[in-house]
Amino acid sequence: MRFRREPLFLARQSYRRRRLEDAARLLPMLGVFLFLLPLLATDIGTAAQGLYLFTAWFGLIVATAVIARGLTRRPDISYDPDSNHSPTLSDAPSTSAKRREGRD
């Protein structure tokens, strides 16, 4: 007797959100690495190191803004307590469908 296994893959939207969360966790470590990197290069002048630090700082700000924007998006999930299965992204009705049915 064979049991049918559920697929090992996650929904695309939740997978992307988890990868963004992972990137947000790794971003401070990347920042420390980028800020300590000029200490290894002793043959570069002070002005070039300062320019590098401000460029790295600006790049971290942009990366943080991109990740934060991706994390603030909410998935369209609705929960119907009358149903027998858990909600998924594909089960979520749109707001216009709710209005047509009279549920608001």
N, C-alpha and C positions, 0 to 999 in steps of 0.2 A: 504494500500500500504506500503510495507516494503522497507526500504532503506538498501542497503548493506553497512555496516560499514567496514572501513579499519581495519586491525588487529592493536592491541595496541602494538605489539612487534616491536622493532627496529631491524635493521640488526645486526647480531652478531658482526661484526667488529666495527661498530660505537658504539654499547653498551659497548664493551670492552674498546674502546678508552675513552669513557666518564667515565668509572669506574677508569681508570688509571689517568685521569685528577683529579678526586675526591681524589684519593690516594695522588697525588702530592700536592693537596691543604691541606690535613690533615697531611702530613709528618712534617712540621715545628711545629705543635702543639704537635705531638708525641715526637719530639725532646725536646721541652721545658719540657714536662712532665718527660721524661727520665732523663734530666739533673737536674731537681729539686727533683727527687725522693730520692737521697742520703741525702738531707737535713732533710728528715723525719726520717731516720734511724740513731740514734745517738750512738747506741751500736757497730757500725762497725768501724774498724780502718781506718786511713787516707789512708794507702796503698791499702786497699780493695776498698775504695771509688774511688781512682784514677784509679785503674784497671777497675772498673765498668764504669767510665766516658769514658775512652778510648775505651772500648768494645762497649758501646752505640754509641759513635761517629763513630766507624768503621761500626757498623750495619746500621746507618743512611746513611753513604756514599754508602754502598752496595745497600741499598734499593733505594736510589736516582738514582744510575746507572741503576738498573733494570727498574725502572719506566721511566727514560729518554730514554732508549733503546726501550721500548715499544711505547713511544710517537713519536719517530722519524720515525717509519715505516709509510709509506704513503699508503693509500688504492689505489687500482687500479681502478680509476674512470676516465672515459673519457666522454666528452660532445660532443654530435652531435647536432648542431643547427638545422638540418633538421628534426629531430625527434620531435614528438608531446608530448612526455612524458619526465619527468626529468630523469637524469641518475641515475642508481643504480649500486651497486657492481656487480650484476650478468649480467648487460648489457654491461659491459666493455669488449671490445675485447682484446685479448692478443696482444702483440707487433708482434708476429710471424704471426698472422692472418692479421694484418695491412700490413705487408710486402708482404704477398702473394697476397693481393688485390691491391697492388701498392700504397697504402697510407702510407706515412712515416712521 
